[in-house]
Each structure stands twice: as C-alpha cells, then as structure tokens.
C-alpha cells in the first residue's frame, strides 16, 4: 500500500529539486541543456541547480514555489508554480551567472560565454502570456512513474493558481517531448503556440518549445 502525501517543498529538499530541475530540462534529450549552458558535467550541474533553487530572485526554480509528492515518506515527484510576471531583470551577481561564479570562481571569459548560452536558451522559448500562472520543472522518479503523482501535483498547482486569482495556467514543453505533451494534455492543457530558432537547435539539439495553456 502506497501512502501519497502532497506537501510544500522545504530547504531540506534542494538536492531532490536539483534533480527535478535537471531531469525536467533534459526532457527527451541526450544531454541536459543546463550542462551545456554551464559547460559542466552532470555532478557539478546538479550542484549549481541546488544553489539556484535557493535563490528567491529566480521564481521558476525557487524551493518555496515547489510542491512535492511523497510516497511512503520519500520525495518522488515535484513541480513548481509561480507568477512569471514576478521575474525581473537581475544584476549579474543575483542571476545564474553570479551563482556559478561564486560556486566555481568562473573567469570573466567563462561568464561571458555562459551569458551567451543563457541568451540562446531564450530564443526557442515562446513568450509568457500576460496574467498567467506558470508551471515548470516537472519530474517524477522512474520507480514511481505511472502512479498518478503528476496528476495529483497538477491538481494542487491548479488550486493554488486559482486561489491567487489567475484564470489560466501555462506550461512549456520542448518540441519532440511527445510523452510530456500527452501528460499535459491529459491534464487539460492544449498547445497555443510554438517557437523555433536555429541557434537554439544547434546548441540544444531540439528546434524549440511549445507553450500549452488551460483554464483554471
């Protein structure tokens, strides 16, 4: 018998959330885009993502914006709900660049190259809709897949979005990740638009992303 609990993430969950952010970003790809952005191996990228999850200035990855599905007390799945309009231009020291520099003492040359790759990462992403509830970084441990955890988390995030006064929610899906798209559509989302970009495809080996929307 599996006991499933949906709870808010805490600072003790940052290692698991780093795995979630990494896995969600990797999507169907052979290599995680964050590894390419940081130009780091998997282990060091996970460490940076753990640090990123503790930065309140990055709402798309901030620990307090995550909900976790536990199975028998073990974190098994998570997703992040946030208001994209709260994201603001950051000083370099507040952003992913600052976190990487502080963690690994990147040179100015490394930071400049990373900044360029971060910019390219936006080229294949559709713009956020106005006044929308954003849902991102969705992943479940392989051994717990097929148990409805993602559906339960979506219900929690939809409820939170409604309580915050939003009428619609959005989620992004890399082009080619058909399995994720089916899960999103099962939970009421439909594709509104997609965006492609040659530089994005050259770096990440996928043409771009789709934006899916549903009413709350």
C-alpha positions as CSV (number, residue, x, y, z in Angstrom):
1,X,0.0,0.0,0.0
2,X,1.4,3.4,-1.0
3,X,0.8,6.4,1.2
4,X,0.9,9.5,-1.0
5,X,1.3,13.0,0.5
6,X,1.4,16.3,-1.3
7,X,3.4,18.9,0.6
8,X,5.2,22.2,0.1
9,X,9.0,21.8,-0.5
10,X,11.4,23.0,2.1
11,X,15.1,23.9,2.2
12,X,15.9,20.2,3.0
13,X,14.6,19.2,-0.4
14,X,17.0,21.2,-2.5
15,X,19.1,18.2,-3.6
16,X,15.9,16.5,-4.8
17,X,14.7,19.7,-6.5
18,X,18.1,20.0,-8.3
19,X,17.4,16.5,-9.8
20,X,13.9,17.6,-10.7
21,X,15.0,20.8,-12.5
22,X,17.8,18.8,-14.2
23,X,15.5,16.0,-15.3
24,X,12.7,18.3,-16.5
25,X,15.2,20.4,-18.5
26,X,16.8,17.3,-20.1
27,X,13.3,16.3,-21.3
28,X,13.8,13.8,-24.2
29,X,17.3,15.0,-25.0
30,X,20.5,13.0,-24.7
31,X,22.2,15.8,-22.7
32,X,20.6,18.3,-20.2
33,X,20.6,21.8,-21.6
34,X,21.8,23.1,-18.2
35,X,25.1,21.1,-18.7
36,X,25.5,22.9,-22.0
37,X,24.7,26.3,-20.5
38,X,27.1,25.8,-17.6
39,X,29.6,23.8,-19.7
40,X,29.8,21.4,-16.8
41,X,29.4,17.7,-16.1
42,X,26.3,16.3,-14.6
43,X,27.5,16.3,-11.0
44,X,28.7,19.9,-11.0
45,X,25.5,21.0,-12.8
46,X,23.4,19.3,-10.1
47,X,25.3,21.3,-7.5
48,X,24.7,24.6,-9.3
49,X,21.0,23.8,-9.7
50,X,20.8,23.1,-6.0
51,X,22.2,26.5,-5.3
52,X,19.9,28.1,-7.9
53,X,16.8,26.5,-6.1
54,X,17.7,28.6,-3.0
55,X,17.6,31.9,-4.9
56,X,14.3,33.7,-4.3
57,X,15.1,36.0,-7.3
58,X,14.6,33.1,-9.7
59,X,10.9,32.2,-9.1
60,X,10.9,29.4,-11.7
61,X,13.2,27.3,-9.6
62,X,12.8,28.7,-6.0
63,X,12.3,26.0,-3.4
64,X,9.3,27.7,-1.8
65,X,7.4,27.6,-5.1
66,X,7.6,23.8,-5.4
67,X,5.2,21.2,-4.3
68,X,6.4,17.6,-3.7
69,X,4.6,14.3,-3.9
70,X,5.9,11.9,-1.3
71,X,5.4,8.1,-1.4
72,X,5.7,6.5,2.0
73,X,7.8,9.4,3.1
74,X,10.1,9.5,0.1
75,X,10.1,12.6,-2.2
76,X,9.0,11.0,-5.6
77,X,7.9,13.9,-7.8
78,X,7.7,17.7,-7.8
79,X,6.6,20.7,-9.8
80,X,7.0,24.4,-9.5
81,X,4.1,27.0,-9.6
82,X,4.9,30.7,-9.9
83,X,3.9,34.0,-11.4
84,X,6.1,34.7,-14.4
85,X,5.4,38.4,-14.1
86,X,7.3,38.4,-10.8
87,X,10.5,37.5,-12.7
88,X,12.6,40.7,-13.1
89,X,15.9,41.7,-14.7
90,X,18.6,40.7,-12.4
91,X,22.1,42.1,-11.7
92,X,24.7,39.5,-12.8
93,X,25.6,38.7,-9.2
94,X,21.9,37.8,-8.5
95,X,21.5,35.5,-11.5
96,X,22.7,32.1,-12.6
97,X,26.0,33.8,-13.6
98,X,26.6,35.0,-10.0
99,X,25.8,31.6,-8.6
100,X,28.2,29.9,-11.0
101,X,30.9,32.5,-10.3
102,X,30.5,32.1,-6.5
103,X,30.4,28.3,-6.7
104,X,33.3,27.7,-9.1
105,X,35.1,31.0,-9.5
106,X,34.3,31.2,-13.2
107,X,36.5,33.6,-15.2
108,X,35.1,36.6,-16.9
109,X,35.6,34.7,-20.2
110,X,33.6,31.8,-18.9
111,X,30.9,34.0,-17.6
112,X,30.6,35.8,-20.9
113,X,30.3,32.5,-22.8
114,X,27.7,31.3,-20.3
115,X,25.7,34.5,-20.7
116,X,25.6,34.0,-24.4
117,X,24.3,30.4,-24.0
118,X,21.7,31.6,-21.5
119,X,20.5,34.1,-24.1
120,X,20.3,31.4,-26.8
121,X,18.2,29.4,-24.3
122,X,15.5,32.1,-24.5
123,X,15.5,32.1,-28.3
124,X,13.5,28.9,-28.6
125,X,11.1,29.6,-25.8
126,X,7.6,31.2,-26.5
127,X,7.0,34.4,-24.6
128,X,4.9,34.1,-21.4
129,X,1.3,35.1,-21.6
130,X,0.2,38.1,-19.6
131,X,-1.5,37.5,-16.2
132,X,-0.8,33.8,-16.3
133,X,0.0,31.1,-13.7
134,X,3.3,29.4,-14.7
135,X,4.0,25.7,-14.0
136,X,7.6,24.4,-14.7
137,X,10.2,21.9,-13.6
138,X,8.0,18.7,-13.6
139,X,9.6,15.4,-13.0
140,X,9.0,12.0,-11.2
141,X,11.5,9.4,-10.1
142,X,11.5,6.5,-12.6
143,X,10.4,3.9,-10.0
144,X,7.3,6.0,-9.1
145,X,6.1,6.7,-12.6
146,X,2.6,5.6,-13.7
147,X,1.1,6.1,-10.2
148,X,-0.7,9.4,-10.9
149,X,1.7,11.6,-8.9
150,X,2.0,14.2,-11.7
151,X,-1.8,14.4,-12.0
152,X,-2.1,14.9,-8.2
153,X,0.5,17.7,-8.3
154,X,-1.2,19.4,-11.2
155,X,-4.5,19.4,-9.1
156,X,-2.6,21.1,-6.3
157,X,-1.0,23.7,-8.6
158,X,-4.3,24.4,-10.3
159,X,-5.9,25.1,-6.9
160,X,-3.1,27.4,-5.9
161,X,-3.2,29.3,-9.1
162,X,-7.0,29.8,-8.7
163,X,-6.5,30.9,-5.1
164,X,-4.0,33.5,-6.3
165,X,-6.6,34.9,-8.8
166,X,-5.3,33.5,-12.1
167,X,-7.7,32.4,-14.8
168,X,-5.3,30.4,-16.8
169,X,-2.1,28.3,-16.4
170,X,0.7,27.7,-18.8
171,X,3.4,25.0,-19.2
172,X,6.3,24.7,-21.6
173,X,7.3,21.6,-23.5
174,X,10.3,21.1,-25.7
175,X,9.4,20.1,-29.3
176,X,9.8,16.4,-29.6
177,X,8.9,15.5,-26.0
178,X,5.7,13.8,-27.0
179,X,5.4,11.8,-23.7
180,X,5.3,15.0,-21.7
181,X,2.9,16.7,-24.1
182,X,0.5,13.8,-23.7
183,X,0.6,14.1,-19.9
184,X,0.0,17.9,-20.1
185,X,-2.9,17.4,-22.5
186,X,-4.4,14.7,-20.2
187,X,-4.4,17.4,-17.5
188,X,-6.4,19.9,-19.6
189,X,-3.6,21.8,-21.5
190,X,-3.6,22.4,-25.2
191,X,-0.9,23.8,-27.5
192,X,-1.3,27.5,-28.0
193,X,1.9,28.3,-29.9
194,X,5.4,27.1,-30.5
195,X,8.7,28.8,-31.3
196,X,11.7,27.6,-33.1
197,X,15.2,29.0,-33.6
198,X,18.3,27.8,-35.5
199,X,20.8,28.8,-32.8
200,X,18.7,27.2,-30.1
201,X,18.5,24.0,-32.2
202,X,22.3,24.0,-32.8
203,X,23.0,24.2,-29.1
204,X,20.3,22.0,-27.6
205,X,19.5,19.6,-30.5
206,X,15.8,20.4,-30.5
207,X,14.1,23.1,-32.6
208,X,12.4,25.0,-29.8
209,X,9.4,24.7,-27.4
210,X,5.6,24.7,-27.3
211,X,3.5,26.7,-24.9
212,X,0.4,24.9,-23.6
213,X,-2.4,26.6,-21.8
214,X,-5.5,25.6,-19.9
215,X,-8.2,27.5,-18.0
216,X,-8.3,27.3,-14.2
